[in-house]
């Protein structure tokens, strides 16, 4: 890869943020993790990532945040063509039905993780979402086989007209 | 486009190699031979160090020959005693050489097979008789991989088989060596299985293309008679080798491949086209219709019926056809300018025995293709072997067909490193194996492959070729 694929975490409570980042440790080497405490800070972070030619592969976002809420942030990301393909996941205990519906309809939410989460289930979601991102973008699946869902990546390889040379 | 140091060296060496012969006067080599030598240097440097993609170099080779060596080119507009230039159509015509058309037919079939899941469904059926004992599962996976890669590309077969073995690998206990055995068995069986038919892998095309320029036609079925016994023995060896090196701990393995054959009209049309084409290919010796002509059946039938669409055609691996055509085209001028003969003439071959020569060609081919593309290896070596055999300098026992087969098949026996073949790269990327495990097993296969190819060349192939 000639650029980085970031995981972006937005969470205002420090302990929760620590727990999230800890569960993401295994991915750090391949997918650097950026964190933000609120939507405004997150907007600066994604801007910085875009400016250096990198991408956001996965956004893990809390809903209730000081200032702009998580769902609104995800909607704004969805409408920015640089981040339309970024996988969007709400990690929250407090999004009401209406907010959630809005996130699905307007931000094309890819997954909803209810707090408190279990490490295994959480990591599986991260793997699946990043796998979808890599396949959607058409990146060389071989680079991600050992970290992401290798079976889905092999399936993607199979459809990609590989040849001998 | 950024080039690394190796690529820059290759670029410089290639350009330098192209230009220098223009300023030399090599005794015994025609003027056109000098030009061809320059093009050969450039092709070799670019193919080996890859400053450009290998298929791009191939088209460049065709273009340079049209420009510098054809009757319509810049230099040789009329025949003289030392060189009668070919028309440019001879060079660009290699893009429609019968072997290219044969591969096109194979590509269309393989593409359609993947589209309608025929590859996976065949795997499911073929694996059933192998039960659940680890050693037989391993054998079954290798046999199926070998069969599929004889008709599809080795690489596509490996990718498909990975979807079959990765769930098994994931369920095995962490320290079970079977994991490594499984992950190595697929690329190895695919590399070897490709040898079995003319369309199995591009080096075979290089062999058949070079021989056809000498007026020798190897029918599809005859190739299989020559190659399949070798493939079976090599697969058996790899099976024993992997079982020995990575002794399975578990005593039972479950393969859960669910699914059923696609029974839509289009899928049926594909099954019929696949079956008929393969049947006619294998029986070429009986009915005499050339395999390249038969290869048009799936192309015509599947496009007329809409089973293969415009989008599918666009996705075919055209660059492989360019690669092979570039090699065939290079062979044309090496022969017609007298370059190949000159290279051959500059070495005292008859001091070697013909068997020593075969061993040398096999060893060099295996060594080179561990680091280079298998096709490039075959392309660079075969013109030399062909002129060596046709010029007679290597003595009576040195047979043109046999030495070509030795090079072609040896090129497919290289599987020491992740970069040796694309199937190896796929297996490596799963993280289930380490490079040193692949190297250890791959070196054993390389050495065994060399011995095997030479034994067949001495004892088996002559039975059919004389």
Interface residues (C-beta under 8 A of the other chain):
Chain A: X141 X142 X143 X145 X146 X150 X151 X154 X155 X157 X158 X159 X160 X161 X162 X163 X164 X165
Chain B: X54 X55 X111 X114 X153 X154 X155 X156 X158 X159 X160 X162 X163 X166 X167 X170 X194 X201 X202 X315 X316 X317 X319 X320 X323 X373 X374 X375 X376 X421 X422 X425 X426 X429 X430 X431
